[in-house]
């Protein structure tokens, strides 16, 4: 992703997180209820590897939380960290509307 001079790092991260159709779809599904990795794959009609990369990025930035469930194959259930999602939404919205001024995150 292109680095813009004087653009806060949090704006770049928010843009990266929200600027992908699969990540947006994952967030949409998880905004309704937690879901297992298998449920997300089936709903989105994507492979495990594609989903895993996107979930990992969302986890890395705290937008998605993952719980390892008991059972064979280490099943996981993902949930939305609404507080962190709102932080990134606020950062991006503030940057767009305030000409570069962002709240501390």
Secondary structure, 3 states (H helix, E strand, C coil): CCCCCCCCHHHHHHHHHHCCHHHHHHHHHHHHCCEEHHHHHHHHCCCHHHHHHHHHHHHHCCCEEEEECCCCCCCEEEEECHHHHHHHHHHHHHHHHCCCCCCCC
